[in-house]
Amino acid sequence: MKRAIYPGTFDPITVGHMDIVRRACNIFDEIIIAVAESKSKQPMFSLEERIAFAEAATREFPKVRVIGFENLLVNLSAELEANIIIRGLRAVSDFEYELQMGYANASLKKDLETIYLMPSLEHAFVSSSVVRTILHFGGRVDHLLPPAVYEMIAPEGE
């Protein structure tokens, strides 16, 4: 069975993330979305909320399971018996950071592979930080979030 971990803060999970999930489901037997606590990033949403968002967004994906974690990714991969990490790349700036992290993880666990997937062009600009900024200023984000997540986040009356 090919099991892969898709780690991130998912603060919140976006249509860009879901594009990567869809692509990964075509490649792997099981995808574990691992929502990182990431206190150092000071997420807008709690870990519990971010897990709930990811669960709601992936409800129709039988290959996907969502968990929270707050340890090293290499330790999580050992616990889950998953030696493949999925990461999304939108731009060259993402690649430099992700390449460094992939090498760091590989230095800690030799058999850990990182697979980089690009979102489709229509989602290439979407990021959680863009969504958070728009939310902060009361802008429209329904086109950037999975419908189930938007319903959970949308202010009353929308």
HUGIMO-V769635 format. One record per residue. N is the residue number from 0. RES is the residue in three letters. NEAR is the number of other ideal C-beta (glycine too) atoms within 10 Angstrom. Layout:
N&RES&NEAR + N&RES&NEAR
This chain:
0&MET&7 + 1&LYS&11 + 2&ARG&17 + 3&ALA&23 + 4&ILE&25 + 5&TYR&25 + 6&PRO&20 + 7&GLY&20 + 8&THR&18 + 9&PHE&25 + 10&ASP&23 + 11&PRO&27 + 12&ILE&29 + 13&THR&25 + 14&VAL&20 + 15&GLY&23 + 16&HIS&27 + 17&MET&20 + 18&ASP&19 + 19&ILE&24 + 20&VAL&23 + 21&ARG&16 + 22&ARG&17 + 23&ALA&22 + 24&CYS&17 + 25&ASN&7 + 26&ILE&13 + 27&PHE&21 + 28&ASP&10 + 29&GLU&17 + 30&ILE&26 + 31&ILE&21 + 32&ILE&27 + 33&ALA&24 + 34&VAL&28 + 35&ALA&21 + 36&GLU&15 + 37&SER&16 + 38&LYS&9 + 39&SER&7 + 40&LYS&12 + 41&GLN&7 + 42&PRO&20 + 43&MET&17 + 44&PHE&21 + 45&SER&11 + 46&LEU&19 + 47&GLU&10 + 48&GLU&17 + 49&ARG&27 + 50&ILE&19 + 51&ALA&18 + 52&PHE&26 + 53&ALA&28 + 54&GLU&18 + 55&ALA&17 + 56&ALA&27 + 57&THR&23 + 58&ARG&12 + 59&GLU&8 + 60&PHE&16 + 61&PRO&9 + 62&LYS&16 + 63&VAL&21 + 64&ARG&16 + 65&VAL&23 + 66&ILE&16 + 67&GLY&14 + 68&PHE&19 + 69&GLU&11 + 70&ASN&10 + 71&LEU&13 + 72&LEU&20 + 73&VAL&17 + 74&ASN&12 + 75&LEU&19 + 76&SER&25 + 77&ALA&14 + 78&GLU&11 + 79&LEU&17 + 80&GLU&8 + 81&ALA&20 + 82&ASN&17 + 83&ILE&19 + 84&ILE&25 + 85&ILE&24 + 86&ARG&20 + 87&GLY&22 + 88&LEU&17 + 89&ARG&15 + 90&ALA&11 + 91&VAL&7 + 92&SER&9 + 93&ASP&15 + 94&PHE&15 + 95&GLU&10 + 96&TYR&11 + 97&GLU&16 + 98&LEU&14 + 99&GLN&10 + 100&MET&15 + 101&GLY&18 + 102&TYR&10 + 103&ALA&12 + 104&ASN&18 + 105&ALA&15 + 106&SER&10 + 107&LEU&12 + 108&LYS&16 + 109&LYS&7 + 110&ASP&9 + 111&LEU&19 + 112&GLU&14 + 113&THR&18 + 114&ILE&15 + 115&TYR&15 + 116&LEU&16 + 117&MET&16 + 118&PRO&21 + 119&SER&12 + 120&LEU&7 + 121&GLU&10 + 122&HIS&19 + 123&ALA&15 + 124&PHE&12 + 125&VAL&20 + 126&SER&18 + 127&SER&23 + 128&SER&12 + 129&VAL&14 + 130&VAL&23 + 131&ARG&15 + 132&THR&12 + 133&ILE&13 + 134&LEU&19 + 135&HIS&9 + 136&PHE&6 + 137&GLY&8 + 138&GLY&10 + 139&ARG&10 + 140&VAL&20 + 141&ASP&12 + 142&HIS&8 + 143&LEU&22 + 144&LEU&26 + 145&PRO&22 + 146&PRO&11 + 147&ALA&17 + 148&VAL&28 + 149&TYR&20 + 150&GLU&12 + 151&MET&16 + 152&ILE&18 + 153&ALA&13 + 154&PRO&7 + 155&GLU&4 + 156&GLY&4 + 157&GLU&9
